[in-house]
């Protein structure tokens, strides 16, 4: 089992929901402070000297630092970053997106403090200049850029309207952002900005190495998902959502055909065979009732609709047997063959 799946089973319930929105709101606060109270940012930036002196809150509050001046293009890009981050959080699941974004912050903290220790031991003019650059370059800009790269890698054929005007595929936008990352790395000649860029890329690489499941981003896998959505009546493309809870999935049949035990027969009409999609249930369909009274339970995280009424559940057409998954794990789990992952 993959490391992240083990972590999710143990601590997944502590994942921060709506993290993309929180991220953008924090940036909005930073931009607002830069206009109305710029001196406050001096107490929030990543200052290694202040952190070493005990101002440890700066290890977190630097995420408020605005990477540029506030203008109309900044507002548009914030909306765009929120959109792609929300789509990734929906696809990966809250826990996985938490790992990616918060992992990027932690990696940046550790890497920049190591760089501070190295530069502080050098005692040269170049090292002093690099140390002064910390508050300027340590912000969320490059982490957000890698979020865009992750989205482009996951959904290369998705077309977006850049600045609400220019239609462009995410694959081309990802290539452009990748080239700009390389250009920024070459253009600057100091260790501080280069290290920030390398740490953001390192977080991206580590995340995909930890998932070890790049196959789910292949064109064949996208085609399989599209066919599955059409078969279950979801339609509307990849970002159309999951519909109402319990709809569109296969219903489990009672092994004995009697509707006894943990399986409850649903008499909601006639003329449909057992196993018909929900929403078109007939006299021969069955829904499993779990000990706590729940009708749906995710095979990966074990959550039911009783714990969170926003959860949606589906059965996987690739898994052997009746295995149900919530929307966070339908497209990210490893398929089960003969009850083995």
Steps between C-alpha positions, in 0.01 A plus 500: 500500500626847418629724777237768447217246516630376835524858624150581376346207687661617822479878483284573194212617718713795611542635145408867465191537278479783246875556517511664151256766619696552822821536299354768273337686789834513682661646190218753473570600860867545413423720200260706711765552768750607233265785416352608833773397748825405324704524822308205644652273235842564651390289799362220283770440238753217499788669683754231603665727756167569670402132486829398659431761771170334591242652261393155385163619369682622192538135392127512423406864450727542196218343294326839534781678317380631160737404217410807291308826506123495510333573166224362281725227357586385852130465584440298182792268576377447857164384363680275252725345766197441720321322216783262419575436869133421565492259207811321627358479852178353357689246289775401742294537816545745787769293670722468193470869418581583864812288473606677181442860607597472866791277402624777272489745790686263734764419238551870438540566874756223544692577181522874562612457861775264379601761242501764776735286709734454203500867400540619858810288539665647189528860627546660160341785308322262262352300788380821668319607182336157471384517860337837441300348210313249717194722576477597133499154341350265760130503406243272338570604141713201394293251699193627314688466173564133573129461586429623147759253364336216692162599355642520147659158542172355632267663245709589193204522260290731715447835326486816707450868419815682601398839645143396403587567135776279355407130452794274576551136593649428838779298339630813322452715808692242702786504248508879513510504881772234499710706260447809716618307807820406318540857377456641851754255635757598236424873510564548871857460618442467875453187708187618683253520206655195335452297817135607528442379142680168560305435821166554321603258224627253763157501665335423164740211430472354850121505486481300179769261622297439816181431305676267254188492288569704188294254295179671606602802290541309173261566206371142534404559862326830414301318230400233751377766743301673225335170405422434864336840543287447190399151615394630840314799358729769645591668171614860475873436481755438769415802717125446500495359853351180631127580506288395795632253752450138402394578143669354198667202670435125489286368782619192682297182476417279793712183473201293599251698295271534801586850618583379852800573720700815418330537162170687479265460205373825348144479364499825303342391178499217253648408168867544599746220557731460798808715474331786314647845561356697787230740389353220284469240774252219451344226705810281481762739639669489838697744710734387775424622851809530722488446879470873571209532258705650218429401138835608354856456625831578328734202465808722549416744780199323651288817509124475461226745407413523869835668574480761224186562297709661224668170410413328172553126441560287191597143418816445294449309174866393501502337844395137534217462747277772641731776624356844566701823513436861597573780252845552655613147414300389196774604257803467728472149649685194379267254330421182694539168320386185678471703824867605469631849422 
